[in-house]
Amino acid sequence: MKYRTVIFISLFFSFYSFAYWEWTPKTGRWINPKYAVKDTPKEQFEWAEQLRKEGNTEGAILEHEKLLKHYSNSEYAASSCFILGEMYQSKGDNKKAFDYYQKIVDKYPSSPLLTKSIERQAKIAEKEIKKGSGWLFFKERKEERGEMLATVIENHPYAEDSAKRAIELGKFYLETKQYKKAKDVFSDITMKYTSPSILEEAHFYLIKTEFLSVPEVSTDIKQYAGVKKRIETFLALYKDSIHIDEVIKIKNKIMDNEAKKYFDIASFYEKSGKSDSARYYYKILAENYPETSYGKDASKKLRSNN
């Protein structure tokens, strides 16, 4: 009985599976229509397009993908890539759409569809990067959004809007606290582009990035040295910048942070009874940070101990 059951199940599934296969005299074998491909790339492309015109999007996607698999070097391959990008974009799958447009950049750079593909990528990337950062904004998705715009810039670095896109990419990395990537982008802008307004933006955001990248709890005062140099250069070069007030706020915040660290050291020595060491650090505060509240307190302490 056990063996009869096994045989019955085997025959059942064998019969069931044959429902998906067709015998073709031309090839002399069974072929599953789902995976069959037309004899020429032209026929395959026209068949895929016929399905698309009939509103059979899923069927059209399948047939265009088959063209890319079996006729990847044909004159129709780039067009299939572009059409797949369009169809996935209309379905709301921006990632797949973006990747199909990228295939044209990577595999068919001589195609007349190249420029249009990059333009489509740019629209997708700009749309993605403007999306919110709520609780669904996972780390992987966040990085993917940035990579899309980075790819667009890399594909056409000297396009008319590339500099502005690079600024937006850097700001995106800054807002999502990817400080190293933000710094790399803004630094690259200062070396690659010549527009005065773009350079001003890049230098400002470099200051902001470097400042925010220093942890609040850090005790290493030297980490602010590079930021302070950038600030002095910015204030000298861009006196009329719309960012002047914010740069000065950052400068004051740095001074305040540095002063606090010195004040904490001085207070520690004072409480430990090491008055000479405490006085040394209070003197640094009074001389180098006189406008901060810590510098003013240090000056009072020095006067009271005289």
Sine and cosine of phi, psi and omega as CSV:
sin_phi,cos_phi,sin_psi,cos_psi,sin_omega,cos_omega
0.00,0.00,-0.62,0.79,-0.03,-1.00
-0.89,0.45,-0.69,0.72,-0.04,-1.00
-0.94,0.35,-0.58,0.81,0.04,-1.00
-0.88,0.48,-0.64,0.77,0.01,-1.00
-0.89,0.46,-0.70,0.71,-0.01,-1.00
-0.88,0.47,-0.69,0.72,0.00,-1.00
-0.90,0.44,-0.68,0.73,-0.01,-1.00
-0.87,0.49,-0.72,0.70,-0.01,-1.00
-0.89,0.45,-0.67,0.75,-0.01,-1.00
-0.89,0.45,-0.71,0.70,0.01,-1.00
-0.90,0.44,-0.62,0.79,-0.01,-1.00
-0.88,0.48,-0.75,0.66,-0.04,-1.00
-0.95,0.32,-0.52,0.85,0.06,-1.00
-0.90,0.43,-0.71,0.71,0.02,-1.00
-0.90,0.43,-0.67,0.74,-0.03,-1.00
-0.89,0.46,-0.66,0.75,-0.04,-1.00
-0.93,0.36,-0.52,0.86,-0.02,-1.00
-0.92,0.39,-0.30,0.95,0.02,-1.00
-0.90,0.43,-0.32,0.95,-0.03,-1.00
-0.99,-0.15,0.07,1.00,-0.08,-1.00
-0.85,-0.53,0.49,-0.87,0.02,-1.00
-0.76,-0.64,0.61,-0.79,0.05,-1.00
-1.00,0.09,0.79,-0.62,0.01,-1.00
-0.89,-0.45,0.93,-0.38,0.00,-1.00
-0.84,0.54,-0.53,0.85,-0.05,-1.00
-0.88,0.48,-0.67,0.74,0.00,-1.00
-0.99,-0.12,-0.29,0.96,-0.02,-1.00
0.93,0.36,0.55,0.83,0.01,-1.00
-0.43,-0.90,0.21,-0.98,0.05,-1.00
-0.99,0.16,0.68,-0.74,0.00,-1.00
-0.74,-0.67,0.71,-0.70,0.11,-0.99
-0.99,0.10,0.90,-0.43,-0.04,-1.00
-0.81,0.59,-0.48,0.88,-0.02,-1.00
-0.88,0.48,-0.54,0.84,-0.07,-1.00
-0.95,-0.31,-0.02,1.00,-0.01,-1.00
-0.94,0.35,0.51,-0.86,0.00,-1.00
-0.80,-0.60,0.52,-0.85,0.00,-1.00
-0.93,0.38,0.27,-0.96,-0.11,-0.99
-0.94,0.34,-0.43,0.90,-0.01,-1.00
-0.73,-0.69,0.41,-0.91,0.04,-1.00
-0.88,0.47,-0.53,0.85,0.02,-1.00
-0.90,0.44,-0.71,0.71,0.02,-1.00
-0.90,0.43,-0.64,0.77,-0.01,-1.00
-0.91,0.42,-0.68,0.74,0.00,-1.00
-0.90,0.43,-0.72,0.70,-0.02,-1.00
-0.90,0.43,-0.59,0.80,0.03,-1.00
-0.92,0.40,-0.69,0.73,0.02,-1.00
-0.89,0.46,-0.66,0.75,-0.01,-1.00
-0.94,0.35,-0.55,0.83,0.05,-1.00
-0.89,0.46,-0.67,0.74,0.04,-1.00
-0.90,0.44,-0.62,0.78,0.00,-1.00
-0.91,0.41,-0.66,0.75,0.02,-1.00
-0.91,0.41,-0.50,0.87,0.02,-1.00
-0.98,0.19,-0.08,1.00,0.00,-1.00
1.00,0.02,0.12,0.99,0.02,-1.00
-1.00,0.03,0.97,0.22,-0.08,-1.00
-0.88,0.47,-0.71,0.70,-0.04,-1.00
-0.89,0.45,-0.65,0.76,0.04,-1.00
-0.91,0.42,-0.65,0.76,0.01,-1.00
-0.90,0.43,-0.66,0.75,0.03,-1.00
-0.87,0.49,-0.74,0.68,-0.01,-1.00
-0.86,0.52,-0.71,0.71,-0.06,-1.00
-0.95,0.32,-0.60,0.80,0.06,-1.00
-0.93,0.37,-0.61,0.80,0.05,-1.00
-0.91,0.41,-0.59,0.81,0.06,-1.00
-0.91,0.41,-0.60,0.80,0.06,-1.00
-0.87,0.49,-0.70,0.71,0.00,-1.00
-0.91,0.42,-0.54,0.84,0.00,-1.00
-0.96,0.28,-0.69,0.72,-0.12,-0.99
-0.99,-0.12,-0.39,0.92,-0.04,-1.00
-0.75,-0.67,0.76,0.65,-0.11,-0.99
-0.91,0.42,-0.35,0.94,-0.01,-1.00
-0.98,-0.22,0.17,0.99,-0.04,-1.00
-0.99,0.17,0.23,-0.97,0.01,-1.00
-0.94,0.35,-0.20,0.98,-0.02,-1.00
-1.00,-0.09,-0.16,0.99,-0.12,-0.99
-0.89,0.46,-0.72,0.69,-0.01,-1.00
-0.89,0.46,-0.65,0.76,0.01,-1.00
-0.90,0.43,-0.63,0.77,0.05,-1.00
-0.89,0.45,-0.65,0.76,0.05,-1.00
-0.85,0.52,-0.73,0.68,-0.04,-1.00
-0.90,0.43,-0.69,0.72,0.00,-1.00
-0.91,0.42,-0.63,0.77,0.07,-1.00
-0.88,0.47,-0.65,0.76,0.07,-1.00
-0.86,0.51,-0.69,0.72,0.02,-1.00
-0.89,0.46,-0.70,0.71,-0.05,-1.00
-0.92,0.39,-0.68,0.73,0.03,-1.00
-0.93,0.38,-0.56,0.83,0.05,-1.00
-0.90,0.44,-0.66,0.75,0.02,-1.00
-0.93,0.36,-0.41,0.91,0.05,-1.00
-0.99,0.12,-0.12,0.99,0.00,-1.00
1.00,0.02,0.11,0.99,0.02,-1.00
-1.00,-0.08,0.99,0.16,-0.08,-1.00
-0.91,0.41,-0.54,0.84,-0.01,-1.00
-0.90,0.43,-0.75,0.67,0.01,-1.00
-0.91,0.40,-0.64,0.77,0.03,-1.00
-0.86,0.50,-0.74,0.68,-0.01,-1.00
-0.85,0.53,-0.69,0.72,-0.04,-1.00
-0.92,0.40,-0.58,0.82,0.04,-1.00
-0.94,0.33,-0.60,0.80,0.09,-1.00
-0.90,0.44,-0.59,0.81,0.00,-1.00
-0.92,0.40,-0.51,0.86,0.05,-1.00
-0.86,0.52,-0.58,0.81,0.03,-1.00
-0.91,0.42,-0.67,0.75,0.02,-1.00
-0.89,0.45,-0.70,0.72,-0.10,-1.00
-0.98,0.18,-0.66,0.75,-0.15,-0.99
-0.96,-0.28,-0.40,0.92,-0.06,-1.00
-0.74,-0.67,0.82,0.57,-0.08,-1.00
-0.91,0.42,-0.30,0.95,0.02,-1.00
-1.00,0.02,-0.01,1.00,-0.02,-1.00
-0.93,0.36,0.62,-0.78,0.08,-1.00
-0.91,0.41,-0.17,0.99,0.01,-1.00
-1.00,0.04,-0.03,1.00,-0.08,-1.00
-0.85,0.53,-0.81,0.58,-0.05,-1.00
-0.87,0.49,-0.70,0.72,0.00,-1.00
-0.90,0.43,-0.58,0.82,0.03,-1.00
-0.90,0.44,-0.69,0.73,0.01,-1.00
-0.92,0.40,-0.61,0.79,0.05,-1.00
-0.89,0.46,-0.66,0.75,0.03,-1.00
-0.90,0.43,-0.66,0.75,0.04,-1.00
-0.87,0.49,-0.67,0.74,-0.02,-1.00
-0.88,0.48,-0.69,0.73,0.02,-1.00
-0.90,0.45,-0.66,0.75,0.03,-1.00
-0.90,0.45,-0.75,0.66,-0.05,-1.00
-0.88,0.47,-0.69,0.73,-0.01,-1.00
-0.92,0.40,-0.58,0.81,0.05,-1.00
-0.92,0.38,-0.69,0.72,-0.03,-1.00
-0.91,0.41,-0.66,0.75,-0.10,-1.00
-0.95,0.31,-0.32,0.95,0.00,-1.00
-1.00,0.02,-0.09,1.00,0.00,-1.00
-0.92,0.39,0.41,-0.91,-0.06,-1.00
-0.90,0.43,0.08,-1.00,-0.01,-1.00
-0.82,-0.58,0.73,0.69,0.01,-1.00
-0.97,0.26,-0.33,-0.94,-0.11,-0.99
-0.93,0.36,-0.27,0.96,0.05,-1.00
-1.00,0.07,-0.03,1.00,-0.08,-1.00
-1.00,0.10,0.95,0.30,-0.07,-1.00
-0.93,0.37,0.33,-0.94,-0.05,-1.00
-0.84,0.55,-0.72,0.69,-0.04,-1.00
-0.87,0.49,-0.70,0.72,-0.02,-1.00
-0.91,0.42,-0.63,0.78,0.00,-1.00
-0.87,0.50,-0.73,0.68,-0.02,-1.00
-0.92,0.38,-0.60,0.80,0.01,-1.00
-0.88,0.47,-0.66,0.75,0.00,-1.00
-0.89,0.46,-0.69,0.73,0.02,-1.00
-0.91,0.42,-0.64,0.77,-0.02,-1.00
-0.90,0.43,-0.55,0.84,0.02,-1.00
-0.87,0.49,-0.78,0.63,-0.03,-1.00
-0.93,0.37,-0.58,0.82,0.05,-1.00
-0.88,0.47,-0.63,0.78,0.02,-1.00
-0.91,0.42,-0.67,0.74,0.02,-1.00
-0.87,0.50,-0.70,0.71,0.00,-1.00
-0.90,0.44,-0.66,0.75,0.01,-1.00
-0.91,0.41,-0.60,0.80,0.00,-1.00
-0.90,0.43,-0.55,0.84,-0.05,-1.00
-0.55,-0.83,0.95,0.32,-0.14,-0.99
-0.89,0.45,-0.42,0.91,-0.06,-1.00
-0.93,-0.37,0.40,0.92,0.11,-0.99
-0.92,0.40,0.32,-0.95,-0.08,-1.00
-0.83,0.56,-0.63,0.77,-0.07,-1.00
-0.99,-0.15,0.09,1.00,-0.09,-1.00
-0.88,0.47,-0.64,0.77,-0.02,-1.00
-0.90,0.44,-0.68,0.73,0.02,-1.00
-0.92,0.39,-0.61,0.79,0.04,-1.00
-0.90,0.43,-0.61,0.79,0.02,-1.00
-0.90,0.43,-0.64,0.77,0.06,-1.00
-0.88,0.48,-0.71,0.71,0.01,-1.00
-0.89,0.46,-0.62,0.78,0.03,-1.00
-0.90,0.43,-0.71,0.70,0.02,-1.00
-0.88,0.48,-0.66,0.75,0.02,-1.00
-0.91,0.42,-0.61,0.79,0.05,-1.00
-0.88,0.48,-0.73,0.68,0.02,-1.00
-0.89,0.45,-0.62,0.78,0.02,-1.00
-0.90,0.43,-0.73,0.68,-0.03,-1.00
-0.91,0.42,-0.50,0.87,0.00,-1.00
-0.99,-0.11,0.22,0.97,0.10,-1.00
0.88,0.47,0.50,0.87,0.13,-0.99
-0.99,-0.10,0.95,0.30,-0.22,-0.98
-0.90,0.43,-0.63,0.78,-0.02,-1.00
-0.90,0.44,-0.70,0.72,0.02,-1.00
-0.90,0.43,-0.65,0.76,0.02,-1.00
-0.88,0.48,-0.72,0.69,-0.01,-1.00
-0.89,0.46,-0.67,0.74,0.01,-1.00
-0.88,0.48,-0.67,0.74,-0.02,-1.00
-0.91,0.41,-0.75,0.66,-0.04,-1.00
-0.92,0.40,-0.60,0.80,0.05,-1.00
-0.90,0.44,-0.66,0.75,0.01,-1.00
-0.89,0.45,-0.62,0.78,0.01,-1.00
-0.88,0.48,-0.68,0.73,-0.04,-1.00
-0.90,0.43,-0.39,0.92,-0.01,-1.00
-0.99,-0.11,-0.37,0.93,-0.15,-0.99
-0.98,-0.18,-0.51,0.86,-0.12,-0.99
-0.91,-0.42,0.35,-0.94,-0.08,-1.00
-0.87,-0.48,-0.14,0.99,-0.02,-1.00
-0.88,0.48,0.82,-0.57,-0.02,-1.00
-0.83,0.55,-0.66,0.75,-0.03,-1.00
-0.93,0.37,-0.61,0.79,0.03,-1.00
-0.92,0.38,-0.68,0.74,0.01,-1.00
-0.90,0.44,-0.65,0.76,0.04,-1.00
-0.87,0.49,-0.72,0.70,0.03,-1.00
-0.87,0.49,-0.72,0.70,-0.04,-1.00
-0.89,0.46,-0.68,0.73,0.01,-1.00
-0.91,0.41,-0.64,0.77,0.03,-1.00
-0.88,0.47,-0.74,0.68,-0.05,-1.00
-0.95,0.32,-0.40,0.92,0.13,-0.99
-0.91,0.42,-0.68,0.74,0.05,-1.00
-0.87,0.50,-0.75,0.66,-0.03,-1.00
-0.89,0.45,-0.67,0.74,-0.01,-1.00
-0.89,0.45,-0.75,0.66,-0.04,-1.00
-0.91,0.42,-0.59,0.81,0.02,-1.00
-0.92,0.40,-0.74,0.67,-0.05,-1.00
-0.94,0.34,-0.37,0.93,-0.03,-1.00
-0.97,0.23,-0.25,0.97,0.04,-1.00
-0.99,0.13,0.88,-0.48,-0.02,-1.00
-0.86,0.50,0.61,-0.79,0.01,-1.00
-0.86,0.51,-0.54,0.84,-0.08,-1.00
-1.00,0.05,-0.02,1.00,-0.04,-1.00
-0.90,0.44,0.65,-0.76,0.05,-1.00
-0.97,-0.24,0.03,1.00,-0.02,-1.00
-1.00,0.03,0.99,-0.16,-0.04,-1.00
-0.91,0.41,-0.45,0.89,-0.04,-1.00
-0.89,0.45,-0.36,0.93,-0.03,-1.00
-0.89,0.45,-0.37,0.93,0.00,-1.00
-1.00,0.04,-0.14,0.99,-0.11,-0.99
-0.85,0.52,-0.73,0.68,-0.02,-1.00
-0.90,0.43,-0.61,0.79,0.00,-1.00
-0.91,0.42,-0.66,0.75,-0.02,-1.00
-0.89,0.46,-0.61,0.79,0.03,-1.00
-0.91,0.41,-0.66,0.75,0.02,-1.00
-0.89,0.45,-0.63,0.77,-0.01,-1.00
-0.89,0.45,-0.71,0.70,-0.01,-1.00
-0.88,0.47,-0.66,0.75,0.03,-1.00
-0.90,0.43,-0.69,0.73,-0.01,-1.00
-0.89,0.46,-0.72,0.69,-0.02,-1.00
-0.89,0.45,-0.49,0.87,0.02,-1.00
-0.98,0.19,-0.60,0.80,-0.09,-1.00
-1.00,0.05,-0.55,0.84,-0.15,-0.99
-0.82,-0.57,0.89,0.46,-0.07,-1.00
-0.90,0.43,-0.45,0.89,-0.04,-1.00
-0.97,-0.24,0.27,0.96,-0.06,-1.00
-0.91,0.41,0.56,-0.83,0.06,-1.00
-0.94,0.34,-0.21,0.98,-0.03,-1.00
-0.99,-0.10,0.04,1.00,-0.08,-1.00
-0.81,0.58,-0.75,0.66,-0.05,-1.00
-0.87,0.49,-0.67,0.74,-0.01,-1.00
-0.93,0.36,-0.60,0.80,0.04,-1.00
-0.90,0.44,-0.67,0.74,0.02,-1.00
-0.91,0.42,-0.61,0.79,0.06,-1.00
-0.88,0.47,-0.66,0.75,0.03,-1.00
-0.90,0.43,-0.68,0.74,0.02,-1.00
-0.87,0.50,-0.72,0.70,0.01,-1.00
-0.91,0.42,-0.60,0.80,0.02,-1.00
-0.91,0.41,-0.65,0.76,0.05,-1.00
-0.89,0.46,-0.73,0.69,0.01,-1.00
-0.86,0.51,-0.66,0.75,0.00,-1.00
-0.92,0.40,-0.67,0.74,0.01,-1.00
-0.90,0.44,-0.69,0.73,0.01,-1.00
-0.90,0.43,-0.68,0.73,-0.01,-1.00
-0.88,0.47,-0.65,0.76,0.01,-1.00
-0.87,0.49,-0.67,0.74,-0.02,-1.00
-0.90,0.44,-0.68,0.73,0.06,-1.00
-0.90,0.44,-0.64,0.77,-0.02,-1.00
-0.91,0.42,-0.63,0.77,0.04,-1.00
-0.89,0.46,-0.62,0.78,0.03,-1.00
-0.92,0.40,-0.72,0.69,-0.01,-1.00
-0.88,0.47,-0.68,0.73,0.00,-1.00
-0.90,0.44,-0.62,0.78,0.03,-1.00
-0.87,0.49,-0.73,0.68,0.01,-1.00
-0.91,0.42,-0.61,0.79,0.01,-1.00
-0.89,0.46,-0.70,0.71,0.01,-1.00
-0.93,0.36,-0.43,0.90,0.00,-1.00
-1.00,0.08,-0.02,1.00,0.02,-1.00
0.99,0.13,0.18,0.98,0.00,-1.00
-0.99,-0.12,0.98,0.20,-0.14,-0.99
-0.91,0.42,-0.59,0.81,-0.01,-1.00
-0.90,0.43,-0.68,0.73,0.02,-1.00
-0.92,0.40,-0.64,0.77,0.02,-1.00
-0.89,0.46,-0.69,0.72,-0.01,-1.00
-0.89,0.46,-0.61,0.79,0.00,-1.00
-0.86,0.52,-0.72,0.70,-0.04,-1.00
-0.97,0.24,-0.55,0.84,0.08,-1.00
-0.90,0.43,-0.56,0.83,0.02,-1.00
-0.92,0.38,-0.64,0.77,0.07,-1.00
-0.86,0.51,-0.68,0.73,0.00,-1.00
-0.89,0.45,-0.73,0.68,-0.05,-1.00
-0.90,0.44,-0.59,0.81,-0.07,-1.00
-1.00,0.09,-0.63,0.78,-0.12,-0.99
-0.98,-0.20,-0.30,0.95,-0.03,-1.00
-0.72,-0.69,0.77,0.64,-0.10,-0.99
-0.91,0.41,-0.45,0.89,-0.06,-1.00
-0.99,0.10,-0.22,0.98,0.01,-1.00
-0.99,0.11,0.34,-0.94,0.03,-1.00
-0.90,0.44,-0.53,0.85,0.00,-1.00
-0.95,0.33,-0.61,0.79,0.03,-1.00
-0.91,0.41,-0.63,0.78,0.02,-1.00
-0.92,0.39,-0.66,0.75,0.04,-1.00
-0.91,0.43,-0.61,0.79,0.01,-1.00
-0.90,0.45,-0.66,0.75,0.01,-1.00
-0.88,0.47,-0.65,0.76,0.03,-1.00
-0.89,0.46,-0.68,0.74,-0.01,-1.00
-0.90,0.43,-0.65,0.76,0.00,-1.00
-0.90,0.43,-0.65,0.76,0.00,-1.00
-0.92,0.38,-0.62,0.78,-0.05,-1.00
-0.95,0.31,-0.35,0.94,-0.02,-1.00
-1.00,-0.08,-0.03,1.00,0.00,-1.00
-0.98,0.18,0.00,0.00,0.00,0.00
